[in-house]
Structure formats: structure tokens, C-alpha cells
Amino acid sequence: MKNRKTRYITYRIRIAFTIFTIFTSLLILMSAVATTIFDMIYLYITLISAILFALFLYWSYRWIYKPYKKNLKILQLFIHGYTLHGDSEIIISPEVEGAMTKFKEMMNTNELISVSKKQAQFLALQNQINPHFLYNSLEGIRGEALMAGLDSVAEMTEALSTFFRYTISNVEHLVTLEDELTNIENYYIIQQYRFGKRLNLSIEIEPEEEAIVMQYKLPKLTLQPIVENAVYHGIEMKIGKGTVRIKIETTPKRLIIIVADNGLGMEEDKLEELNRKLNDSSFDYVKPESEEKGGIALINVNRRIQLIFGEEYGLNVYSRRNVGTDVEITLPLMQKE
């Protein structure tokens, strides 16, 4: 049975140091004896010692240095935000192995999701002292508007009430695509009263696939922050009409949603910075103090998707100045149970 201690680089270093000490001691002893016997024997001993020493160096390089460099590279990647998957065959020391095992237990994805959900529920309760009071007030305003013949005010109030109800009530893990698109339509009704005919919304989906695709699941409030970002950063400052287009596509294993606008777009350097933040696996860009920076909504949505489904899913942004921006959302196919 293979000795587990040899997995640790620190143990290998001790073995190598012991071998080197014994080898050096024998070499000194043999050299001392050889010089008193014959010069040719001394030459042979020197040659053999050089060969053995070269083999020792090569063995040390393969058995100690290369595993050490591999571990160093893994730790450097981890420092830069990449997650650790699987177990390495060679570990620097038992202490490092224990620390990494403990860290993986602490950073268990399911626990993170559970904590995030509880925190979201707490914040929802904290920020909505009595949501029913808000809904009842809006419903009262809607009733008064209908009685006064103000149909447009009643329609906006109803959309606002439905939007708030979806946003701050029943903080759920996953919702259907149909729920998300209904929320977007309510958001669009609200924004129409500000932008009027300047803002258009289109949703594109294959009719023959619509019934099935609408039941696919995704994290709640995935689309609204992206659409809002398109409206305020892309279309608000645009001269003339602006359009937000939501296109839904599927592959055998993935749900792909593209939120596109024909707004102002982004400069190349800002686009590169945003995609760099989206591809960064750390949480540095989702801290509250970063909220004044552009793109924080996209980064938060991206991190929620990756926390739930894994780092192979999330957002990609494509943009061109004065042409528009496309945000591609990639999700696994998950149907409603």
C-alpha cells in the first residue's frame, strides 16, 4: 500500500534531505579512503558520485519541485478568484490539506445559496415594513382613478402594484420564464408613462416552442435589472426611438436569452472592463460600496446565476458605441417540477 505521507511535499523534502546527507557522508568517507589507495579508484568514485548526484537532482526536480510549482499555480489561480475542484494528488503539507478541506466545507455552494436566500428574505422584510399596506394603497388609488375616468392612471397603478408584488414578495429561489417576462411587461408599462412612444419592447420566441420554453426556470429578477440597465444606460440619452428586444433561444442543454438594445452602446475599454469583471470569479465586484460603478446590476445577476448553476453559466456582453448593446444570458434547461 502506498504511503500517504509521500503525498506531502514537506515529507518528500525530509526524505530528500536524509538521502542527500547520507550520500554526502558516504562520498566524503569513500573519497578519504580512495585517496590513500589509488588515484584511479578516486577518479572512478568521483565520476560515479557525479552521475548519482545528477540523478538525485533530476529525481528531486520530478518528485519535489514540479509538484510544488503545480500547487503554487493552483493557489495563485485561487487568489485570483478561481474555485478549486477535486483533490490534488500532491499537497504541500498536511496543514495545507486540512485548511483547504475546512475551507471547502465552509464555502459549500448549497450553504451559500441557503444563506443568500435567508439574507434576501430578511432584507425583503426589512425594506417592506408592511407590503400589504402598499398594495392596498395602490389598489385604492386605482379604484379612485377608475371612478374618475382616469384609465391611464388606473392602468399604471395596477402595473406598479403587480411589479412591486413580484419584486418584494415571496423571495423564491427559481421562477418560470413566463413569470419573468410578465414582470418585464409590467415594468415596460410603467416606463412607457415616462418615455412614451420613445421606448419599444419586443419579445421574440418560436411559437411552436413557446409553451415548453415558458416553463423553464431561472433565478428570480434575472431579466428586470438587465432591461433596466438597457433603458437607463442605453436608451435614455439616445436621440429618437429606442427598442429593447428580448430573444429566447434553446439548445439541447441550455436556455439562451439575449437582451438587446439599440442605445448608445459602450466604448471598447469599458466593455472589456465589464466583461473582465463578469469573468472574475471573486465577489469583489458585488460589494455595496461598488454600487456607484456602472454594470453592478449585471455583475450581481451574473454572480447569482453562477452561485446557483455553476461558473459555466452567466452573462456575456457585446456592445458597440452608437449601435447598441447585447447581453447574452446562458442558463441550463430546467423545467418546472
C-alpha positions as CSV (number, residue, x, y, z in Angstrom):
1,M,0.0,0.0,0.0
2,K,1.3,3.4,-1.0
3,N,2.4,5.5,1.9
4,R,0.0,8.5,2.2
5,K,2.8,10.6,3.7
6,T,4.6,10.8,0.4
7,R,1.7,12.9,-0.9
8,Y,3.1,15.8,1.1
9,I,5.9,17.9,-0.4
10,T,7.2,18.7,3.1
11,Y,7.6,14.9,3.8
12,R,9.4,14.4,0.4
13,I,11.8,17.3,1.3
14,R,12.7,15.5,4.5
15,I,13.3,12.2,2.6
16,A,15.4,14.0,0.0
17,F,17.4,15.8,2.7
18,T,18.1,12.5,4.5
19,I,19.2,10.8,1.3
20,F,21.5,13.8,0.5
21,T,23.0,13.8,3.9
22,I,23.8,10.0,3.8
23,F,25.1,10.3,0.2
24,T,27.4,13.2,1.1
25,S,28.7,11.4,4.2
26,L,29.4,8.2,2.2
27,L,31.1,10.3,-0.6
28,I,33.4,12.0,1.9
29,L,34.2,8.7,3.6
30,M,34.9,6.9,0.3
31,S,37.0,9.8,-1.1
32,A,39.1,9.8,2.1
33,V,39.7,6.0,1.7
34,A,40.3,6.2,-2.1
35,T,43.0,8.8,-1.8
36,T,45.0,6.6,0.4
37,I,44.7,3.6,-2.1
38,F,44.9,4.7,-5.7
39,D,44.3,7.8,-7.8
40,M,42.3,5.8,-10.5
41,I,39.8,4.5,-7.9
42,Y,39.4,8.1,-6.6
43,L,38.6,9.1,-10.2
44,Y,36.0,6.4,-10.6
45,I,34.4,7.3,-7.3
46,T,34.2,10.9,-8.4
47,L,32.7,10.0,-11.7
48,I,30.1,7.7,-10.2
49,S,29.3,10.3,-7.5
50,A,28.7,12.9,-10.2
51,I,26.3,10.6,-12.0
52,L,24.5,9.7,-8.8
53,F,24.3,13.4,-7.8
54,A,22.8,14.3,-11.3
55,L,20.3,11.6,-10.9
56,F,19.5,12.8,-7.4
57,L,18.9,16.3,-8.8
58,Y,16.6,15.0,-11.5
59,W,14.7,12.9,-9.1
60,S,14.3,15.9,-6.7
61,Y,13.1,18.0,-9.6
62,R,10.4,15.5,-10.7
63,W,9.4,14.4,-7.2
64,I,9.5,17.7,-5.3
65,Y,10.0,20.8,-7.5
66,K,7.4,20.1,-10.2
67,P,4.6,19.2,-7.7
68,Y,5.5,22.3,-5.7
69,K,5.2,24.5,-8.8
70,K,1.8,22.9,-9.6
71,N,0.5,23.6,-6.2
72,L,1.8,27.1,-6.3
73,K,0.0,27.7,-9.6
74,I,-3.3,26.3,-8.2
75,L,-3.0,28.6,-5.2
76,Q,-2.2,31.6,-7.4
77,L,-5.3,30.9,-9.5
78,F,-7.4,30.6,-6.3
79,I,-6.1,34.0,-5.2
80,H,-7.3,35.5,-8.5
81,G,-10.8,34.2,-7.9
82,Y,-10.9,30.7,-9.4
83,T,-12.6,27.9,-7.5
84,L,-10.9,24.7,-6.5
85,H,-12.4,21.4,-7.9
86,G,-11.3,17.9,-7.0
87,D,-8.4,16.8,-4.9
88,S,-4.8,17.2,-5.9
89,E,-2.6,14.0,-5.6
90,I,0.2,16.0,-4.2
91,I,-0.2,18.5,-1.3
92,I,2.4,20.9,0.2
93,S,1.7,19.8,3.7
94,P,-0.9,18.1,6.0
95,E,-1.7,21.5,7.4
96,V,-2.4,23.0,4.0
97,E,-4.6,20.0,3.1
98,G,-6.5,20.4,6.4
99,A,-7.0,24.1,5.8
100,M,-8.3,23.6,2.2
101,T,-10.7,20.8,3.3
102,K,-12.1,23.1,6.0
103,F,-12.4,26.0,3.6
104,K,-14.3,23.8,1.1
105,E,-16.7,22.8,3.9
106,M,-17.2,26.5,4.8
107,M,-17.7,27.5,1.1
108,N,-20.1,24.7,0.3
109,T,-22.3,26.1,-2.6
110,N,-25.6,24.8,-1.1
111,E,-24.8,26.5,2.2
112,L,-24.0,29.7,0.3
113,I,-27.3,29.6,-1.6
114,S,-29.2,28.9,1.6
115,V,-27.5,31.8,3.4
116,S,-28.1,34.1,0.4
117,K,-31.8,33.2,0.3
118,K,-32.3,33.8,4.0
119,Q,-30.5,37.1,3.7
120,A,-32.7,38.1,0.8
121,Q,-35.8,37.2,2.8
122,F,-34.5,39.3,5.7
123,L,-33.8,42.3,3.5
124,A,-37.2,41.9,1.9
125,L,-38.9,42.0,5.3
126,Q,-36.6,44.9,6.4
127,N,-37.4,47.0,3.3
128,Q,-41.1,46.4,3.2
129,I,-42.5,47.2,6.7
130,N,-46.0,46.2,5.6
131,P,-46.2,45.4,1.8
132,H,-49.9,44.8,2.1
133,F,-50.3,48.5,3.1
134,L,-48.6,49.4,-0.1
135,Y,-50.7,47.1,-2.3
136,N,-53.9,48.2,-0.6
137,S,-53.0,51.9,-1.1
138,L,-52.2,51.4,-4.8
139,E,-55.4,49.5,-5.2
140,G,-57.3,52.3,-3.6
141,I,-55.7,54.8,-5.9
142,R,-56.6,52.6,-8.9
143,G,-60.2,52.5,-7.8
144,E,-60.4,56.2,-7.4
145,A,-58.8,56.7,-10.9
146,L,-61.3,54.3,-12.5
147,M,-64.2,56.2,-10.8
148,A,-62.8,59.5,-12.1
149,G,-62.4,58.0,-15.6
150,L,-58.6,58.2,-15.5
151,D,-58.0,54.9,-17.2
152,S,-54.3,55.5,-17.9
153,V,-53.6,56.3,-14.2
154,A,-55.5,53.1,-13.2
155,E,-53.5,51.0,-15.7
156,M,-50.2,52.4,-14.5
157,T,-51.2,51.9,-10.8
158,E,-52.1,48.3,-11.5
159,A,-48.8,47.7,-13.3
160,L,-46.9,49.3,-10.4
161,S,-48.7,47.2,-7.8
162,T,-48.1,44.0,-9.7
163,F,-44.5,44.9,-10.3
164,F,-43.9,45.6,-6.6
165,R,-45.8,42.5,-5.5
166,Y,-43.5,40.3,-7.7
167,T,-40.3,42.2,-6.7
168,I,-40.5,42.3,-2.9
169,S,-42.9,39.5,-2.0
170,N,-42.3,35.7,-1.9
171,V,-38.5,35.7,-2.3
172,E,-38.2,32.4,-4.2
173,H,-35.2,30.6,-5.4
174,L,-36.3,30.0,-9.0
175,V,-39.3,31.1,-11.1
176,T,-40.5,30.3,-14.6
177,L,-39.5,32.3,-17.7
178,E,-43.2,33.2,-18.0
179,D,-43.2,34.9,-14.6
180,E,-40.1,36.8,-15.5
181,L,-41.5,38.0,-18.9
182,T,-44.8,39.0,-17.2
183,N,-42.8,41.2,-14.8
184,I,-40.9,42.7,-17.7
185,E,-44.2,43.6,-19.4
186,N,-45.4,45.3,-16.2
187,Y,-42.0,47.2,-16.0
188,Y,-42.4,48.3,-19.6
189,I,-45.9,49.7,-18.9
190,I,-44.5,51.7,-16.1
191,Q,-41.6,53.0,-18.2
192,Q,-44.0,53.9,-21.1
193,Y,-45.5,56.7,-19.0
194,R,-42.1,58.3,-18.8
195,F,-40.7,57.6,-22.2
196,G,-44.0,57.4,-24.2
197,K,-43.5,56.2,-27.8
198,R,-39.7,56.7,-27.5
199,L,-39.5,53.2,-25.9
200,N,-40.5,49.9,-27.5
201,L,-40.3,46.4,-26.2
202,S,-40.3,43.2,-28.3
203,I,-40.1,39.6,-27.1
204,E,-39.1,37.0,-29.7
205,I,-39.7,33.3,-29.2
206,E,-40.5,30.4,-31.6
207,P,-44.3,29.9,-31.4
208,E,-44.1,26.1,-31.6
209,E,-41.7,26.1,-28.6
210,E,-43.4,28.8,-26.5
211,A,-45.5,26.5,-24.3
212,I,-42.4,24.5,-23.2
213,V,-39.9,27.3,-23.1
214,M,-42.1,29.4,-20.9
215,Q,-41.9,26.8,-18.2
216,Y,-38.1,26.7,-18.0
217,K,-36.8,28.1,-14.7
218,L,-34.3,30.8,-13.8
219,P,-33.4,32.9,-10.8
220,K,-36.0,35.5,-9.9
221,L,-35.3,39.0,-11.1
222,T,-32.8,37.9,-13.7
223,L,-34.2,39.9,-16.6
224,Q,-35.5,43.1,-15.0
225,P,-32.1,44.5,-13.9
226,I,-30.7,43.9,-17.4
227,V,-33.7,45.5,-19.1
228,E,-33.5,48.5,-16.7
229,N,-29.8,48.8,-17.4
230,A,-30.6,48.9,-21.1
231,V,-33.2,51.6,-20.6
232,Y,-31.2,53.9,-18.4
233,H,-27.7,53.4,-19.8
234,G,-28.6,52.8,-23.4
235,I,-31.8,54.4,-24.4
236,E,-32.5,57.3,-22.0
237,M,-29.8,59.6,-23.5
238,K,-30.4,58.4,-27.1
239,I,-32.0,60.8,-29.6
240,G,-35.1,59.3,-31.1
241,K,-36.8,56.0,-30.5
242,G,-35.2,53.1,-28.6
243,T,-36.0,49.4,-28.6
244,V,-35.3,46.7,-26.1
245,R,-35.5,43.3,-27.7
246,I,-35.6,40.0,-25.7
247,K,-34.9,37.0,-27.8
248,I,-35.2,33.5,-26.3
249,E,-33.4,30.5,-27.9
250,T,-32.7,27.0,-26.7
251,T,-30.1,24.3,-27.4
252,P,-30.3,20.7,-26.3
253,K,-28.9,21.6,-22.9
254,R,-29.1,25.4,-22.5
255,L,-31.5,28.3,-22.4
256,I,-30.1,31.4,-24.0
257,I,-31.8,34.8,-23.5
258,I,-30.5,37.8,-25.4
259,V,-31.5,41.3,-24.1
260,A,-30.5,43.7,-26.9
261,D,-31.0,47.5,-27.2
262,N,-30.2,50.0,-29.9
263,G,-29.0,52.6,-27.5
264,L,-25.7,54.5,-27.1
265,G,-23.6,51.4,-26.6
266,M,-20.2,51.3,-24.8
267,E,-16.7,52.3,-25.5
268,E,-14.3,49.3,-26.1
269,D,-12.3,49.8,-23.0
270,K,-15.4,50.0,-20.8
271,L,-16.8,46.9,-22.5
272,E,-13.5,45.0,-21.8
273,E,-13.6,46.1,-18.1
274,L,-17.2,45.0,-17.7
275,N,-16.6,41.5,-19.2
276,R,-13.4,41.2,-17.1
277,K,-15.5,41.7,-14.0
278,L,-18.1,39.3,-15.2
279,N,-15.5,36.6,-15.8
280,D,-13.8,37.2,-12.5
281,S,-15.0,34.5,-10.0
282,S,-14.4,36.6,-6.9
283,F,-17.0,38.6,-5.0
284,D,-15.1,41.9,-5.1
285,Y,-17.4,43.5,-7.6
286,V,-20.7,42.8,-5.7
287,K,-19.8,44.7,-2.6
288,P,-22.3,47.5,-1.6
289,E,-19.6,50.2,-1.9
290,S,-19.2,49.3,-5.6
291,E,-22.8,50.3,-6.4
292,E,-21.8,53.7,-7.9
293,K,-19.9,51.9,-10.6
294,G,-21.6,51.1,-13.9
295,G,-22.6,47.5,-14.6
296,I,-23.1,46.5,-11.0
297,A,-26.6,45.2,-11.8
298,L,-25.2,42.9,-14.5
299,I,-22.4,41.7,-12.2
300,N,-24.9,40.8,-9.4
301,V,-27.2,38.9,-11.8
302,N,-24.2,37.1,-13.2
303,R,-22.9,36.0,-9.7
304,R,-26.4,34.8,-8.6
305,I,-26.6,32.6,-11.7
306,Q,-23.1,31.2,-11.2
307,L,-23.7,30.6,-7.5
308,I,-26.8,28.5,-8.4
309,F,-25.8,26.8,-11.6
310,G,-22.0,27.0,-11.8
311,E,-19.4,29.1,-13.5
312,E,-20.0,27.8,-17.0
313,Y,-23.3,29.8,-17.0
314,G,-23.9,33.6,-16.7
315,L,-23.6,36.7,-18.7
316,N,-21.6,37.9,-21.7
317,V,-21.9,41.5,-23.0
318,Y,-21.4,42.6,-26.6
319,S,-21.5,46.3,-27.4
320,R,-20.6,48.9,-30.0
321,R,-20.7,52.7,-29.5
322,N,-23.7,54.4,-31.1
323,V,-25.0,51.0,-32.2
324,G,-26.2,49.2,-29.1
325,T,-25.6,46.5,-26.5
326,D,-26.4,42.8,-26.4
327,V,-26.4,41.0,-23.1
328,E,-26.4,37.2,-23.5
329,I,-27.7,35.1,-20.6
330,T,-26.8,31.4,-20.6
331,L,-28.7,29.1,-18.3
332,P,-29.2,25.3,-18.0
333,L,-32.5,23.9,-19.2
334,M,-34.6,23.3,-16.0
335,Q,-38.3,22.7,-16.2
336,K,-40.9,23.5,-13.6
337,E,-41.5,20.5,-11.3
